[in-house]
């Protein structure tokens, strides 16, 4: 399938900071020195794939390694060194040094950003740290690969965009669906009108999530700087369950901005880059005796100019949408019938089902088939000459590999070419905003209007309270206007 890049856009905002340092200018064949901020599982995954040796791919993405071969695009020379590591948990840094033994180590990310030998950084920390780290990295002259969600609160977005553009940085968001060939093909199919007019899109994330039991607060382990881990978030006593930060609203925004973020970005890619005009949402937590406080179930409805997007998150059942094609692989499926994550685009000519590693197209039945009469009626109508012949879409399906290895490679390609990535900072902020908007609608308990130009809920003082959470001192390292 052919690959296409889709959207380029601009943003505005304001933040006052002074530069920390300036990165060196890269030549076309120079080694790119990358620093990793956040040495947990995802950070290590990104960093090893960005370095991109066959050993790295086999170690962290074995599903992309088939009979001794990988996608030939992945074997192109990278000339990348993961030369600096940072984590407020020293044990994680030491574990990361097993695969990059010569890397420098820093407990404070500001020291890594001040290292003039570092050209680019990967930000793979809990979500509440993303905005400050991205802005400070751009001010330090570093290019950035930032994991999603891009920000924690809607009010951080404009300052992030302004910092990227003012400092002329290459920033790529870790929404790896954008690197998948079938996503670009799905966008072509929808935008060309192949499946007809699309006015309804459905997105779902279903999982039988593990619900850990509560444990008492305790002293943090010696290797962890707990105050730095919390950073701008409210101070609480250490509890080991909080290290699983995706379960806590102090550090993330729940399933809708975690798993949902990827799929909102894909909806924007396939349907065209728009923002919703209105949003409503309901959410509940049923497992009140388990650790954490994210919602177990959430439904949100987003009204776009040309279509309705319905989102569902479920944290106690992993089935999701039914219906499977024999021989197809499905993202994160654990059984023979479940389909836990995906998107459906309902067109007047066909329905397109898409997930991270594949897609299927189901044509609409021919017009005029009586309901309930089945194959016999369909055959009768098919035998009659059509009044106006037209080519209808045909049933199809396809699979491909997990796209993160290619996505990290494209970041390096973009650095060398000084090219704005297709998942750039504006694209990333729009996708993250969708989930955050859904939460604000839930917290206010009513339908909200959104204005993209002002990046606000216009005239809504209650909703405005949720646009930003003040940073805790002394970790208020960035001043937002």
Backbone torsions as a table, in degrees:
resi	resn	phi	psi	omega
1	UNK	NA	143.1	-179.2
2	UNK	-77.8	150.6	179.5
3	UNK	-102.6	140.5	176.8
4	UNK	-136.2	144.4	171.1
5	UNK	-95.4	143.2	-171.7
6	UNK	-108.9	-68.3	-161.3
7	UNK	-115.0	142.8	168.5
8	UNK	-130.4	134.7	-177.3
9	UNK	-150.9	176.5	-178.7
10	UNK	-129.4	163.9	178.9
11	UNK	-142.1	173.1	-179.3
12	UNK	-140.6	159.2	178.8
13	UNK	170.6	-174.5	-178.3
14	UNK	-151.8	134.8	172.6
15	UNK	-152.5	139.0	-176.7
16	UNK	-104.7	116.6	178.2
17	UNK	-146.3	159.8	173.3
18	UNK	-106.8	148.3	-177.8
19	UNK	-66.5	142.6	176.7
20	UNK	-90.1	-42.3	178.7
21	UNK	-166.5	173.6	178.2
22	UNK	-120.5	135.5	179.5
23	UNK	-77.6	157.0	179.8
24	UNK	-74.9	157.9	179.1
25	UNK	-82.2	129.9	-177.3
26	UNK	-90.4	134.4	168.2
27	UNK	-86.2	168.2	-174.7
28	UNK	-61.5	-31.1	-176.4
29	UNK	-109.4	7.9	-179.0
30	UNK	-72.4	151.5	173.9
31	UNK	-70.1	137.3	176.4
32	UNK	-97.9	122.0	-179.7
33	UNK	-96.6	121.3	-175.2
34	UNK	-114.7	137.2	173.1
35	UNK	-108.6	140.0	-179.9
36	UNK	-105.8	120.4	175.5
37	UNK	-107.4	105.6	-176.1
38	UNK	107.8	93.1	-171.6
39	UNK	-97.1	30.1	174.4
40	UNK	-78.0	-168.1	-174.8
41	UNK	-59.3	-45.6	-178.1
42	UNK	-70.1	-39.5	179.0
43	UNK	-61.7	-44.2	178.1
44	UNK	-64.4	-41.2	177.0
45	UNK	-56.8	-51.0	179.8
46	UNK	-61.4	-46.1	-174.1
47	UNK	-65.5	-43.4	-179.1
48	UNK	-68.6	-37.0	176.7
49	UNK	-69.6	-33.5	178.1
50	UNK	-67.4	-38.7	174.5
51	UNK	-65.6	-42.2	161.9
52	UNK	76.7	25.2	173.6
53	UNK	-77.6	161.9	176.9
54	UNK	-60.2	-36.2	177.2
55	UNK	-60.5	-42.7	179.3
56	UNK	-64.2	-46.5	-178.0
57	UNK	-63.0	-43.7	178.9
58	UNK	-63.1	-34.3	-176.3
59	UNK	-74.8	-41.9	-171.8
60	UNK	-112.4	-15.6	178.9
61	UNK	-136.4	60.5	-176.3
62	UNK	-61.5	-25.7	-180.0
63	UNK	-66.7	-18.3	177.8
64	UNK	-89.3	2.3	-176.0
65	UNK	-112.7	106.9	-172.6
66	UNK	-114.8	113.1	175.8
67	UNK	50.5	44.8	177.8
68	UNK	80.8	6.9	-177.1
69	UNK	-128.3	154.1	173.6
70	UNK	-130.9	169.8	173.7
71	UNK	-50.1	124.7	-176.1
72	UNK	-57.5	-23.5	177.2
73	UNK	-64.9	-24.9	-178.5
74	UNK	-80.5	-15.1	-177.1
75	UNK	-92.4	-0.5	176.5
76	UNK	-65.5	142.3	-176.7
77	UNK	-57.6	138.0	-179.9
78	UNK	-102.5	-45.4	-174.8
79	UNK	57.6	50.3	-177.9
80	UNK	-118.5	137.6	176.4
81	UNK	-124.1	124.8	171.8
82	UNK	-84.1	91.9	-166.5
83	UNK	-104.2	0.2	178.7
84	UNK	-148.9	140.2	-179.3
85	UNK	-127.6	143.6	177.0
86	UNK	-142.2	131.9	173.5
87	UNK	-162.2	141.9	176.7
88	UNK	-77.4	0.4	171.9
89	UNK	-111.0	104.1	-174.7
90	UNK	-64.8	-27.3	178.8
91	UNK	-64.6	-37.1	177.9
92	UNK	-67.3	-39.3	177.8
93	UNK	-62.8	-42.8	-179.6
94	UNK	-64.9	-36.4	176.5
95	UNK	-65.0	-39.8	179.2
96	UNK	-65.4	-30.7	-179.7
97	UNK	-67.7	-10.8	176.5
98	UNK	-65.9	-30.3	179.6
99	UNK	-106.7	-7.7	173.0
100	UNK	-140.0	70.9	-167.0
101	UNK	-64.1	-21.7	-177.0
102	UNK	-93.2	3.5	-176.8
103	UNK	-69.5	143.3	170.4
104	UNK	-72.1	154.5	178.4
105	UNK	-125.0	141.0	179.7
106	UNK	-135.9	134.3	174.3
107	UNK	-83.7	-24.5	-178.7
108	UNK	-112.0	121.6	-176.0
109	UNK	-62.6	-24.4	178.7
110	UNK	-66.5	-31.0	175.7
111	UNK	-68.5	-39.0	176.7
112	UNK	-64.0	-43.3	-179.7
113	UNK	-64.4	-26.4	179.1
114	UNK	-80.4	-9.1	179.5
115	UNK	-74.8	112.9	-175.5
116	UNK	-71.1	-12.8	178.0
117	UNK	-81.7	-13.1	-179.5
118	UNK	-85.9	123.5	-179.7
119	UNK	-90.7	-37.2	-174.0
120	UNK	-146.8	155.8	179.0
121	UNK	-129.3	150.1	169.3
122	UNK	-101.8	125.4	175.9
123	UNK	-104.5	108.3	-176.9
124	UNK	-131.9	52.7	-178.5
125	UNK	-103.9	175.0	169.5
126	UNK	-56.1	152.8	-168.8
127	UNK	-58.7	-34.6	-173.9
128	UNK	-67.7	-12.2	178.1
129	UNK	-94.2	-13.3	-167.8
130	UNK	-59.8	-47.4	-173.3
131	UNK	-62.3	-51.0	-178.1
132	UNK	-62.2	-43.3	-178.8
133	UNK	-64.9	-41.5	179.6
134	UNK	-63.0	-47.1	-177.7
135	UNK	-62.7	-45.1	-179.3
136	UNK	-67.4	-34.6	176.9
137	UNK	-65.0	-42.8	178.1
138	UNK	-64.3	-40.6	177.8
139	UNK	-65.2	-26.9	178.0
140	UNK	-83.9	1.3	178.4
141	UNK	81.9	19.8	-179.2
142	UNK	-98.8	142.1	166.9
143	UNK	-79.9	158.8	-168.6
144	UNK	-140.0	134.4	163.4
145	UNK	-107.2	113.1	-175.1
146	UNK	-114.9	130.3	177.3
147	UNK	-69.0	154.9	174.0
148	UNK	-83.2	162.3	-12.6
149	UNK	-62.6	148.1	-174.1
150	UNK	-65.3	-37.3	-177.4
151	UNK	-139.8	172.6	179.0
152	UNK	-96.2	-38.6	179.0
153	UNK	-129.6	147.7	-176.6
154	UNK	-54.8	-33.7	-176.7
155	UNK	-70.4	-5.8	178.0
156	UNK	-87.5	-17.6	-167.6
157	UNK	-64.0	-47.9	-173.4
158	UNK	-63.4	-39.0	178.4
159	UNK	-66.7	-35.3	177.9
160	UNK	-65.4	-46.5	179.5
161	UNK	-60.8	-44.1	-178.1
162	UNK	-64.1	-39.4	179.5
163	UNK	-64.7	-40.8	178.5
164	UNK	-63.2	-48.5	-174.6
165	UNK	-73.3	-39.2	-179.0
166	UNK	-66.0	-35.4	-178.9
167	UNK	-92.6	2.6	177.3
168	UNK	53.5	50.3	-179.2
169	UNK	-97.7	151.5	170.6
170	UNK	-90.3	113.1	179.2
171	UNK	-124.4	123.4	178.3
172	UNK	-119.1	132.9	-179.9
173	UNK	-88.9	142.5	-176.6
174	UNK	-78.7	44.1	173.9
175	UNK	-93.4	82.2	-167.4
176	UNK	-69.0	-11.5	173.4
177	UNK	-55.1	-29.8	-177.7
178	UNK	-65.3	-17.5	179.1
179	UNK	-92.4	-2.9	-176.2
180	UNK	-85.2	130.3	-179.7
181	UNK	-60.2	-39.7	-175.2
182	UNK	-70.9	-24.2	176.1
183	UNK	-68.9	-42.6	176.4
184	UNK	-62.9	-37.4	178.3
185	UNK	-68.7	-38.8	176.9
186	UNK	-61.6	-40.2	177.7
187	UNK	-63.1	-40.5	178.1
188	UNK	-62.7	-43.4	-177.9
189	UNK	-63.4	-43.4	-178.0
190	UNK	-73.2	-47.0	-175.1
191	UNK	-71.6	-21.4	176.0
192	UNK	-82.5	-8.7	-178.7
193	UNK	87.4	10.8	-176.7
194	UNK	-59.0	-38.0	-179.1
195	UNK	-99.3	14.1	177.4
196	UNK	84.9	-161.3	178.6
197	UNK	-77.6	133.0	-180.0
198	UNK	-113.6	115.9	179.2
199	UNK	-123.9	4.3	177.2
200	UNK	-143.2	129.2	178.9
201	UNK	-129.7	137.7	179.1
202	UNK	-120.6	137.1	176.8
203	UNK	-127.9	138.3	-179.6
204	UNK	-142.9	146.2	172.9
205	UNK	-134.9	108.8	-178.8
206	UNK	-119.5	136.0	177.1
207	UNK	-158.7	144.3	174.3
208	UNK	-87.3	80.3	-171.4
209	UNK	-69.7	141.0	174.2
210	UNK	-69.8	131.6	-178.3
211	UNK	-113.4	94.6	-176.1
212	UNK	-68.2	145.1	177.7
213	UNK	-72.8	153.3	177.4
214	UNK	-63.4	149.7	173.4
215	UNK	-130.8	155.8	-179.2
216	UNK	-71.1	155.5	172.8
217	UNK	-61.9	156.1	-178.6
218	UNK	-153.6	-179.0	173.1
219	UNK	-77.7	142.7	178.7
220	UNK	-68.0	152.7	177.1
221	UNK	-63.7	156.6	-174.1
222	UNK	-61.0	-29.6	-176.2
223	UNK	-81.6	-3.8	-174.2
224	UNK	-113.3	128.1	170.3
225	UNK	-89.3	94.3	-172.5
226	UNK	-66.5	-38.1	-179.5
227	UNK	-63.0	-41.0	178.7
228	UNK	-69.3	-35.7	178.2
229	UNK	-61.5	-44.5	177.3
230	UNK	-66.5	-41.1	177.3
231	UNK	53.1	-125.1	-176.6
232	UNK	-74.3	-6.1	-179.8
233	UNK	-76.1	160.4	178.0
234	UNK	-57.7	145.2	179.7
235	UNK	-75.4	133.7	170.5
236	UNK	-139.6	159.5	175.9
237	UNK	-66.6	153.7	-179.0
238	UNK	-63.8	136.8	171.5
239	UNK	-143.6	126.9	-172.9
240	UNK	-61.8	-24.8	177.8
241	UNK	-65.6	-25.7	-178.7
242	UNK	-71.2	-17.4	175.6
243	UNK	-65.9	-22.7	169.2
244	UNK	-84.4	72.0	-164.6
245	UNK	-66.9	-20.6	179.2
246	UNK	-65.0	-10.8	178.6
247	UNK	-93.7	2.0	-171.1
248	UNK	-128.0	127.9	-178.2
249	UNK	-72.3	-11.6	173.6
250	UNK	-66.8	-22.6	-172.5
251	UNK	-124.2	-9.1	-179.8
252	UNK	-150.4	-174.9	-179.1
253	UNK	-125.9	21.1	174.8
254	UNK	90.5	-173.1	-175.4
255	UNK	-60.0	-34.7	-174.2
256	UNK	-63.7	-30.4	176.5
257	UNK	-101.7	-5.3	177.3
258	UNK	-93.5	-79.7	177.1
259	UNK	-70.0	-36.7	-178.3
260	UNK	-63.4	-34.6	-175.9
261	UNK	-53.3	-46.4	179.5
262	UNK	-58.0	-45.0	-173.5
263	UNK	-76.3	-32.0	173.0
264	UNK	-63.0	-39.8	178.0
265	UNK	-63.4	-40.0	178.7
266	UNK	-67.1	-39.5	175.9
267	UNK	-58.5	-43.3	177.9
268	UNK	-62.7	-41.2	178.7
269	UNK	-63.3	-44.6	-174.2
270	UNK	-77.7	-39.8	-176.5
271	UNK	-89.9	-14.1	-174.9
272	UNK	104.1	144.4	-170.4
273	UNK	-74.6	93.6	174.5
274	UNK	-125.9	167.0	172.2
275	UNK	-118.4	151.1	179.6
276	UNK	-68.5	154.8	176.8
277	UNK	-93.2	-23.6	-177.7
278	UNK	-154.3	156.6	-178.5
279	UNK	-148.2	143.3	170.4
280	UNK	-138.3	154.2	-175.0
281	UNK	-159.4	150.2	171.5
282	UNK	-132.7	144.9	-180.0
283	UNK	-153.8	149.9	179.8
284	UNK	-143.0	153.2	171.6
285	UNK	-115.1	120.9	-177.4
286	UNK	-97.8	-32.6	-176.1
287	UNK	-87.8	68.9	-174.0
288	UNK	-72.1	-14.1	179.9
289	UNK	-97.5	8.6	177.2
290	UNK	-105.6	163.9	-178.8
291	UNK	-71.5	143.1	178.7
292	UNK	104.6	175.6	-178.8
293	UNK	-147.3	17.0	176.2
294	UNK	-72.9	162.1	179.7
295	UNK	-72.3	141.3	174.2
296	UNK	-84.7	-26.8	-178.5
297	UNK	-141.8	131.7	177.3
298	UNK	-144.9	138.4	173.3
299	UNK	-128.2	134.5	179.3
300	UNK	-137.4	144.0	177.8
301	UNK	-121.6	125.3	-178.7
302	UNK	-115.9	126.2	180.0
303	UNK	-98.8	106.1	176.3
304	UNK	-89.9	167.8	179.9
305	UNK	-57.9	-32.1	-173.8
306	UNK	-121.0	-2.6	-176.9
307	UNK	-160.4	165.9	175.1
308	UNK	-106.6	132.7	174.7
309	UNK	-110.7	122.1	176.6
310	UNK	-108.4	127.8	-177.9
311	UNK	-118.3	139.9	177.0
312	UNK	-132.6	132.6	171.8
313	UNK	-124.7	135.8	-178.8
314	UNK	-140.5	126.5	-174.7
315	UNK	-111.5	16.0	178.4
316	UNK	-135.6	9.4	175.7
317	UNK	-149.0	131.1	-174.4
318	UNK	-104.2	12.2	-173.8
319	UNK	-74.4	-49.5	-177.9
320	UNK	71.3	-147.2	-178.4
321	UNK	-78.1	135.3	177.3
322	UNK	-80.6	174.1	178.6
323	UNK	99.1	117.6	-177.4
324	UNK	-137.6	150.3	173.7
325	UNK	-101.3	126.5	-179.6
326	UNK	-54.7	133.0	178.4
327	UNK	89.4	-12.7	179.3
328	UNK	-78.3	148.9	170.5
329	UNK	-102.6	143.3	-176.6
330	UNK	-125.6	140.9	-174.3
331	UNK	-64.2	123.4	177.0
332	UNK	62.7	16.5	176.7
333	UNK	-70.0	139.9	-178.3
334	UNK	-113.9	-14.0	-178.2
335	UNK	-129.4	-164.8	-177.0
336	UNK	-87.3	-14.3	-172.2
337	UNK	-127.1	-14.6	-174.8
338	UNK	-77.2	153.4	177.3
339	UNK	-142.7	77.9	-162.7
340	UNK	-74.4	-26.3	-176.2
341	UNK	-134.1	140.3	176.4
342	UNK	171.8	-175.9	179.3
343	UNK	-139.0	145.3	176.2
344	UNK	-130.3	129.8	179.5
345	UNK	-112.9	111.5	-172.2
346	UNK	-95.9	102.7	179.7
347	UNK	-100.9	166.7	178.7
348	UNK	-71.9	-18.6	-179.8
349	UNK	-107.2	-23.9	-177.3
350	UNK	-167.1	165.4	173.9
351	UNK	-115.6	133.8	-178.4
352	UNK	-113.6	120.2	176.4
353	UNK	-103.1	132.2	-173.5
354	UNK	-136.2	136.7	164.5
355	UNK	-136.1	-173.0	-170.0
356	UNK	-60.7	-31.2	-173.4
357	UNK	-117.7	14.2	177.9
358	UNK	179.6	176.4	177.1
359	UNK	-154.7	158.9	178.4
360	UNK	-139.5	143.7	177.6
361	UNK	-118.6	128.5	178.9
362	UNK	-117.7	110.0	179.3
363	UNK	-64.7	148.7	172.4
364	UNK	-68.6	146.5	173.8
365	UNK	-57.7	149.5	179.8
366	UNK	-58.2	141.4	-178.6
367	UNK	-62.6	145.3	176.6
368	UNK	95.7	-6.2	179.0
369	UNK	-72.9	120.5	-179.9
370	UNK	-62.1	140.4	-179.8
371	UNK	-66.2	133.9	173.1
372	UNK	85.4	-4.7	-178.1
373	UNK	-91.9	-9.8	167.8
374	UNK	69.3	-150.6	-169.7
375	UNK	-66.1	-34.2	-178.6
376	UNK	-62.6	-45.1	179.3
377	UNK	-65.9	-38.8	179.6
378	UNK	-62.9	-39.7	179.4
379	UNK	-66.2	-39.8	178.4
380	UNK	-60.5	-46.4	-177.7
381	UNK	-69.6	-37.0	179.5
382	UNK	-63.3	-28.3	-179.0
383	UNK	-77.0	-16.9	-179.9
384	UNK	-82.6	140.8	178.7
385	UNK	-66.1	131.8	-179.8
386	UNK	-69.9	148.4	177.6
387	UNK	-69.5	-35.3	-179.1
388	UNK	-139.0	96.0	-177.2
389	UNK	-56.4	138.9	175.0
390	UNK	-151.7	151.0	179.6
391	UNK	-86.3	120.6	179.9
392	UNK	-97.1	151.0	178.2
393	UNK	-63.0	149.7	-178.3
394	UNK	-105.4	152.6	177.2
395	UNK	-59.6	135.5	178.4
396	UNK	-154.3	160.7	171.3
397	UNK	-154.9	157.8	178.7
398	UNK	-156.7	155.0	174.2
399	UNK	-127.9	156.9	169.1
400	UNK	-150.8	177.6	-176.0
401	UNK	-74.5	164.3	170.4
402	UNK	-53.1	128.5	-170.7
403	UNK	-84.3	-5.8	-175.9
404	UNK	-60.5	-40.1	177.7
405	UNK	-56.6	-42.5	177.3
406	UNK	-69.2	-37.3	-177.2
407	UNK	-61.7	-43.5	179.0
408	UNK	-69.1	-34.4	175.7
409	UNK	-63.0	-42.3	-179.0
410	UNK	-63.5	-29.8	175.5
411	UNK	-60.6	-46.0	178.7
412	UNK	-63.8	-41.8	176.7
413	UNK	-58.8	-41.9	-179.3
414	UNK	-67.2	-35.2	176.7
415	UNK	-62.3	-46.2	-177.7
416	UNK	-66.4	-36.8	-178.4
417	UNK	-86.2	-7.5	-172.5
418	UNK	51.2	50.7	-175.9
419	UNK	-111.1	133.9	177.4
420	UNK	-66.1	124.0	-176.5
421	UNK	-66.4	157.3	174.6
422	UNK	-67.9	-32.7	168.3
423	UNK	-94.8	71.0	-175.7
424	UNK	-81.3	-173.5	-173.2
425	UNK	-65.5	-38.5	178.6
426	UNK	-66.6	-44.3	178.0
427	UNK	-60.1	-44.9	-179.8
428	UNK	-64.2	-40.4	179.5
429	UNK	-65.5	-37.6	179.1
430	UNK	-63.5	-41.6	-179.0
431	UNK	-67.3	-44.7	179.3
432	UNK	-64.2	-35.2	-178.1
433	UNK	-60.0	-32.9	-175.2
434	UNK	-60.4	-49.5	178.9
435	UNK	-63.4	-41.5	178.8
436	UNK	-63.8	-39.3	176.7
437	UNK	-62.0	-39.8	178.2
438	UNK	-60.3	-40.5	178.6
439	UNK	-66.8	-42.2	-179.8
440	UNK	-61.4	-41.0	177.4
441	UNK	-62.0	-37.9	178.0
442	UNK	-66.1	-44.6	-176.8
443	UNK	-67.2	-34.4	178.0
444	UNK	-82.5	-20.3	177.3
445	UNK	75.8	25.0	-179.5
446	UNK	-157.2	168.7	177.9
447	UNK	-69.6	135.1	-178.0
448	UNK	-119.5	148.1	173.1
449	UNK	-98.4	141.7	-179.6
450	UNK	-121.5	139.3	176.6
451	UNK	-120.1	112.0	-176.3
452	UNK	-67.5	-36.4	-176.5
453	UNK	-61.5	-45.1	178.6
454	UNK	-89.4	-6.6	-178.1
455	UNK	51.7	58.2	-175.3
456	UNK	-159.8	168.9	167.7
457	UNK	-94.1	95.1	-167.5
458	UNK	-61.2	131.1	175.7
459	UNK	69.5	11.8	-175.7
460	UNK	-111.7	96.1	-175.7
461	UNK	-67.7	-34.2	179.9
462	UNK	-67.0	-47.4	178.8
463	UNK	-64.1	-33.8	-178.9
464	UNK	-62.0	-26.2	179.1
465	UNK	-62.7	-24.6	-177.5
466	UNK	-96.4	7.1	-179.1
467	UNK	-73.3	-25.8	-175.5
468	UNK	-153.2	142.0	171.9
469	UNK	-110.6	120.5	-178.7
470	UNK	-55.2	140.7	-180.0
471	UNK	-76.6	142.7	178.5
472	UNK	-75.9	135.4	174.2
473	UNK	-74.9	146.6	1.9
474	UNK	-90.6	22.6	-175.9
475	UNK	-95.6	15.9	174.1
476	UNK	-85.0	68.0	-170.8
477	UNK	-77.9	-16.5	-178.4
478	UNK	-124.9	132.9	179.5
479	UNK	-101.4	118.4	-179.1
480	UNK	-93.7	139.9	178.8
481	UNK	-96.0	NA	NA
